[in-house]
Amino acid sequence: MSVALFLVYDTGGSQTVITVPYTIAPSELEATMQQAAIDLYSPGRGGRGTNDMTIRVRTIVHPEPNVSQPLFLGEVRRSLSQKEDDKMAIEIFPRQSCSPAKISSTKSVATVCCLNAK
């Protein structure tokens, strides 16, 4: 069963970011990612040079008081050219903990919080 999600970023084209609760279960995460791929599909989306849409899924963690950091949980890649996409790819990332000690001045928080994302 999917859970409520919130759209954080949407180019109107091939890139979107949604957020989900940190407490989401793996089975709920996958169902929510599938639902987001269905809900966010539109034949009017322009891919700007690509035929695929990427939906990144994140949550917010609080490694210490007054500190909030994004934690990327996964991503969905789906076709922009067909409504029913049987080749939709869902990737769920291993959960990484974010700690300020891991953040360097040359890396973004998103990269540090999910080192396996790309």
Residue pairs with C-beta under 8 A, 6 or more apart in sequence:
1 27
1 28
1 31
2 28
2 31
2 32
2 34
2 35
3 20
3 21
3 24
3 28
3 31
3 32
4 20
4 21
5 18
5 19
5 20
5 32
5 35
5 36
5 57
6 18
6 19
6 20
7 16
7 17
7 18
7 40
8 17
8 18
8 19
8 58
9 15
9 16
9 17
10 16
10 17
10 40
11 48
12 45
12 46
13 45
13 46
13 47
13 48
13 53
14 45
14 46
14 47
14 48
14 50
14 52
14 53
14 54
14 80
15 53
15 54
15 56
16 36
16 40
16 53
16 54
16 55
16 56
17 55
17 56
17 57
17 58
18 36
18 55
18 56
18 57
18 58
19 57
19 58
19 59
19 60
20 29
20 32
20 57
20 58
20 59
20 73
21 59
22 59
22 60
22 61
22 71
24 32
24 59
24 73
26 92
29 57
29 73
29 74
29 92
30 90
30 92
32 57
33 55
33 57
33 74
33 76
33 90
33 92
34 76
34 88
34 90
36 55
36 57
36 76
37 53
37 55
37 76
37 78
37 85
37 88
37 90
40 53
40 55
41 53
41 78
41 80
41 83
41 85
43 83
45 53
45 80
47 53
47 80
50 80
51 79
51 80
51 81
52 77
52 78
52 79
52 80
53 77
53 78
53 79
53 80
54 75
54 76
54 77
55 75
55 76
55 77
55 78
56 72
56 74
56 75
57 72
57 73
57 74
57 75
57 76
58 70
58 71
58 72
58 73
58 110
59 70
59 71
59 73
60 68
60 69
60 70
60 71
61 68
61 69
61 70
61 71
61 97
61 98
61 113
62 68
62 69
63 69
63 97
63 98
63 99
63 100
64 100
67 100
69 98
69 109
69 113
70 109
70 110
70 113
71 95
71 96
71 98
71 113
71 114
72 93
72 110
72 113
72 114
72 117
73 92
73 93
73 95
73 114
74 90
74 91
74 92
74 93
75 90
75 91
75 93
75 117
76 88
76 89
76 90
76 91
77 88
77 89
77 91
78 85
78 88
78 89
79 85
79 87
79 88
93 114
93 116
93 117
94 116
96 113
96 114
96 115
96 116
98 109
98 112
98 113
102 112
103 109
103 112
104 112
110 117
111 117
